[in-house]
Amino acid sequence: MKARVTVMLKNGVLDPQGEAIRHALGTLGFSGVDGVRQGKVIELDLAGTDKAAAEAEVASMCEKLLANTVIESYRVEIL
């Protein structure tokens, strides 16, 4: 079983990497981009077969290591 975790900065938290990407896109001629939020995707290969247990375990991983929950939010998908 696979899990995909998407981690993004929370709304209201400054995103300097996103702003750098937005600026670079403008420099390359892509003028219609008003904002960019940059995040990360983490894919996990899990040994278990219980979807609910896997989702709970991955959420625990996010709370403890994969996301800084003070400034980041996360979304877990079991694939």
CORKABEL-V94118 format. One record per helix or strand of 2 or more residues. SS is the DSSP state (H for helix, E for strand). FROM is the first residue (numbers start at 1). LEN is the number of residues. Records with the same first field share a line. If there is no record, write none. Layout:
SS: FROM-LEN, FROM-LEN
This chain:
E: 2-8, 39-7, 72-7
H: 16-12, 51-16
